């Protein structure tokens, strides 16, 4: 749905198949909703949004609360999020909802700008790389900057290298 007519908890774009590349698009999610939801089903083998690329996109707030930039629903693997800007989201820029099918594996989150979001990255991730990002959150330091075991403490073997945490 368009942001102007969106319903809370409904993503602007939901990917349910592998191999999508999303480039050079501006997203403004609705309150309580994700701009992009990546879905993998534990019960239906044909639903898996893994092997994705999200590059050079802008995820910005529209004045509402708890917006999400990119959310993983079920454990999609082998994705690249690169050169994106996450600006002023009242929720989480990159969020893992659950690990119903698997723990997301081998994501590369590289060279992004996280500015003024409530949380930057909160998801379980295994064998992922979080590289070269600039992360400046809201003034509340109690919020997550990067939490790679966010869902039930799952996730391991990640590399968090050469990021700038301005605050």
N, C-alpha and C positions, 0 to 999 in steps of 0.2 A: 504493500500500500504506500501511497505517497505520505510523507511525513505530516502534511497538513490534515490528512484524513486517517492517520494511523491509529491503531488501537493499542493500548498498553500491553506489553508482553508479546507483541507481534513484531518479528524482525522485518526490516525493510527488504532484505534479500536473504533467502535461505537456500544454501547449496546442499544437495543431497546426492550428488554424483561426483566422481573423481575428475581431476584434471582441469579445473576451472582456473583461469587467470583473470583477475580483476585489476584494472590499471587506470590511473588518472581519473578517479571519480570522487566527487564530494558527497559525503553521507552526513545526514543530520537525523539521528535516531530520535524516536518519540520517548517520552517518559517511561521508564521501566522496560525499555526495548533495546534490542541490539540493532546495529546497522547491518551487520552480516552475521548470520548463524550458520555454522558448519555442523552438519548432522551426520552421525553414524549410528545405525541401529544394531542392537544386539540380537534382534529377532529376525530382521530382514536383511539378507546378505547383499542385496542390491543397493542399499542406502548407505553410502560412505562418501563423504566429501573430502577425503584425503587427497594428497598430491596436488595441493592448491598453491597459487601464487597470488598474493595481494600486495600490490606495489604502487608507490607514488599516489596514494589516496589520502584524502583529508576526512577525518572523523571529528565533527564539531558539535557542541551542545546547542540546543535551541531554547535555552532558558528553563527547561524542565529539570527534573531530578532523576537520578539513577539511570542515566543513559549508558549504554554499553557500546563499545566500538565493534569488536569482533568477539563472538562467543563460540566455544566448542561445546557441542551437545553430544556426548557419547564416546568421544575419544578418537578423533580423526588424526591421522598421522602424515608425516612427510610434507609439511607445509613451509612456505616461505612468506614472511611478512617483512617487507623492506621499503625503506624510504617513505614511510607514511607519517602523518602528523595526527596526533590524538590531542585535541584541544578542549579543555574545560568540561570534560564529561563528568557528570555527577555520580556516575557509577564507576565502572572499571573499563579501562581501555581494551585489555585483552583478558577475557574471563573464561574459565572452565566451569561449566554447569555441573557435569557429572562424568564419571568414567564407566558408564553402563556397558559399553562394548569393549573398551580398552583404555589404557592410559595413553594420552597423546604422545607420540614418539617422533623424535628427530625433527622437531620444528626448528627453523632458523628465524630468529627475530633480530633483524640487523638494521642498523642505521636509521632508527625511527626517532621521532621527537615527541615525547610525552610531556605535555605542558598543562599544569593546573587541573589534572583529573583527580578524583577522589582516590582511586587506586590505579596503578600502572598495569601490572601483570599479576593476576591471581588465578592460577590454574595448576593442576598437577601436570608434570611434564617429565618424560624420560628421554635421556640421550639428546636433549635439546641444546641449542646454542643461543645465548642472548648476548649479542655483540654490538659494540659501537653505538649504543643508544644514548640519547640525552634525556634524563628523567628529572623533571621538576614537578612535584605534586603540589597539592593544596598545602596550606600552612599547617595542617594537622599532621604532625609526624607520627601519630598513632596509626595512620592508614598505611596500607601496603605499598611499597615501592615495587618490589619484585618478590613474589611468593610462588615458588615452583612445586610446593607440596600442599596446595590449598584445599584439594578435595580429599578428605579422609587421610591426610598425611602421605598420600601416594606420590610417587615420582622420585627419580634418582638419576645419577650419572650425567648431570647437566653441567655445562660450562657457561659461566657468566664472566665475560671478559671485556675489558676496555670500555666500560660504560661510565658515563658521567652522571653523578647524583648531585645536583646543584644545591640541595638543601639538606 
